[in-house]
Structure formats: structure tokens, C-alpha cells
């Protein structure tokens, strides 16, 4: 009897953890705070489990991105169009329609972002 209760408890715990994982698929509008001012790129994300893919659209053009979503933590990269450099974003999903975090343009500027799902 005790082993059955433990199995049920374990199953419920695993399902609860899976439910906590964020799914950020869809269109997002970002607001960047940079040393040079503000930016407002948009992103289209496609999530499959923890794997993230999608597209950046902004002042540098368009670029494919890849990354991960683990729980409420998101991380993604893309090579800036027109040789701008490699961008690295890390953040926290605050809910189904918002996230915040930091970004870095490799070897150059750093800043923060907030984002809202469109």
C-alpha cells in the first residue's frame, strides 16, 4: 500500500514540474535598454520541449535563432545580420505573456530587456 502511495505521489510531482515549464512559442515584442539607447526588436519563437528556434527581426535585419527553455529560464543565440556579431540573450519567463533578462552583443555592448507576447 505504501509503495502505491509513493508511486502516485511521484507521478503527481513529475506532472506538476512539467506543467511549470514555460512555453514561449509565438510572437514577442522586446524592449532593450542599451548603453546607446533603446531598441525594439521582435522575435518569433517555436518551442519543442526544451529546444527553442525562431527568428529575430530588428534594426540589423532578420536572423534565425536557437536556444533552450528550462523551467522558467530562457537562453538563446543568433548571429547578427550584416556582420553585427553574435547576440546572446538570457532571461526569466514571468508568466504566459512576459519575460525579462539581459543580452550581450559578443565582445561589445550589454543591456537588459523586457518582453511581451503579442
Secondary structure, DSSP 8 states (H G I E B T S, - for coil): -HHHHHHHHHHHHHHHHHHHS----EEEEEEEEETTEEE--EEEEEEETTEEEEEEEETTEEEEEEEEEETTEEEEEEEEGGGTEEEEEEEEEEETTEEEEEEEETTS-EEEEEEEE-
